[in-house]
Amino acid sequence: MNPFLDTDRPIFQQIAEQVEDDIINGLVQEGERVPSTNEFAAHYQINPATAAKGINQLVEKGILFKKRGIGMFVADGAKSKLVHQRKEQFFEAYILPLKSEAQKLNISVSDLKEMLEKGGGANER
């Protein structure tokens, strides 16, 4: 098994997430070509069909599009679509449970804000 891949999650899902992360982080711009399924397969030493499954998920979501005979490219608006999707996932995975636990512990919104500010971070606004 490839040391770059997580054995606890499906490989195709990890490939899709890697492409998404590259788009969100600006490593691949809208309109640019992404590696082919064969390139992913060779890099990770996996079956091309597995790589294709991850790439096809992104095509179905409108993140990538195919130029016949040339390859897969990042669709216009892909980054904003992905950021919106990830914010929704963040809200459901972290904010809702945080709010629920804060209510149990009788922590106010202002206390939560203070805790967040105390935590600091590189991306503070």
C-alpha positions as CSV (number, residue, x, y, z in Angstrom):
1,M,0.0,0.0,0.0
2,N,1.2,3.5,-0.8
3,P,2.5,5.4,2.3
4,F,0.9,8.6,1.1
5,L,-2.6,7.2,1.4
6,D,-4.7,6.6,4.5
7,T,-5.7,3.0,4.8
8,D,-8.8,3.8,6.8
9,R,-10.6,5.7,4.0
10,P,-11.4,4.8,0.4
11,I,-8.6,5.7,-1.9
12,F,-10.9,7.3,-4.5
13,Q,-12.3,9.6,-1.8
14,Q,-8.8,10.7,-0.8
15,I,-7.9,11.5,-4.4
16,A,-11.0,13.6,-4.8
17,E,-10.2,15.4,-1.5
18,Q,-6.6,16.0,-2.6
19,V,-7.8,17.7,-5.9
20,E,-10.4,19.7,-3.9
21,D,-7.6,20.8,-1.4
22,D,-5.4,21.8,-4.3
23,I,-8.2,23.9,-5.8
24,I,-9.1,25.6,-2.4
25,N,-5.4,26.3,-1.7
26,G,-4.9,27.8,-5.1
27,L,-2.4,25.2,-6.3
28,V,-4.6,24.5,-9.2
29,Q,-6.6,27.4,-10.7
30,E,-9.9,27.4,-12.5
31,G,-9.4,26.4,-16.1
32,E,-6.2,24.5,-15.4
33,R,-5.6,20.9,-16.1
34,V,-5.5,18.4,-13.3
35,P,-3.5,15.1,-13.4
36,S,-5.1,12.3,-15.3
37,T,-6.4,9.1,-13.8
38,N,-3.4,7.3,-15.2
39,E,-1.1,9.9,-13.6
40,F,-2.8,9.5,-10.3
41,A,-2.6,5.7,-10.7
42,A,1.1,5.8,-11.5
43,H,1.9,8.2,-8.7
44,Y,0.0,6.3,-6.0
45,Q,0.6,2.8,-7.5
46,I,-3.2,2.1,-7.7
47,N,-5.6,0.9,-10.3
48,P,-6.6,3.6,-12.8
49,A,-10.3,2.7,-12.2
50,T,-9.9,3.7,-8.6
51,A,-8.4,7.0,-9.5
52,A,-11.2,7.5,-12.1
53,K,-13.8,7.0,-9.4
54,G,-12.5,9.9,-7.4
55,I,-12.1,12.1,-10.5
56,N,-15.6,11.2,-11.7
57,Q,-17.1,12.3,-8.4
58,L,-15.7,15.7,-9.0
59,V,-17.1,15.8,-12.5
60,E,-20.5,14.9,-11.1
61,K,-20.3,17.8,-8.6
62,G,-19.3,20.2,-11.4
63,I,-15.8,20.8,-10.0
64,L,-14.0,19.3,-13.0
65,F,-14.9,19.0,-16.6
66,K,-13.5,16.9,-19.4
67,K,-12.0,18.1,-22.6
68,R,-12.1,15.1,-24.9
69,G,-8.6,13.9,-25.8
70,I,-6.9,16.5,-23.6
71,G,-7.8,15.8,-20.0
72,M,-9.7,17.0,-16.9
73,F,-9.9,20.7,-16.1
74,V,-11.0,22.8,-13.1
75,A,-14.5,24.3,-13.8
76,D,-15.3,28.0,-13.4
77,G,-16.6,28.7,-9.9
78,A,-15.1,25.4,-8.6
79,K,-13.2,27.1,-5.8
80,S,-16.2,29.1,-4.4
81,K,-18.4,26.0,-4.7
82,L,-15.8,23.9,-2.7
83,V,-15.3,26.6,-0.1
84,H,-19.1,26.9,0.4
85,Q,-19.4,23.1,0.7
86,R,-16.5,22.9,3.2
87,K,-18.0,25.7,5.3
88,E,-21.3,23.7,5.5
89,Q,-19.4,20.6,6.5
90,F,-17.5,22.5,9.1
91,F,-20.7,24.0,10.5
92,E,-22.3,20.5,10.8
93,A,-19.2,18.7,12.1
94,Y,-17.9,21.3,14.5
95,I,-20.2,24.3,15.2
96,L,-23.4,22.4,15.9
97,P,-21.7,20.0,18.3
98,L,-19.9,23.0,19.9
99,K,-23.2,24.8,20.4
100,S,-24.8,21.7,21.9
101,E,-21.9,21.1,24.4
102,A,-21.8,24.8,25.3
103,Q,-25.5,24.7,26.1
104,K,-25.0,21.7,28.3
105,L,-22.2,23.5,30.2
106,N,-24.1,26.8,30.3
107,I,-21.4,28.6,28.2
108,S,-22.7,31.9,26.7
109,V,-22.0,33.0,23.2
110,S,-19.8,35.8,24.5
111,D,-17.8,33.2,26.5
112,L,-17.4,31.1,23.4
113,K,-16.1,34.2,21.5
114,E,-13.7,34.9,24.2
115,M,-12.4,31.3,24.2
116,L,-12.0,31.5,20.4
117,E,-10.1,34.7,20.6
118,K,-7.9,33.4,23.4
119,G,-7.0,30.4,21.2
120,G,-5.4,32.7,18.6
121,G,-4.4,31.4,15.3
122,A,-2.7,32.4,12.0
123,N,-6.0,33.3,10.3
124,E,-7.6,35.6,12.9
125,R,-9.8,38.3,11.4
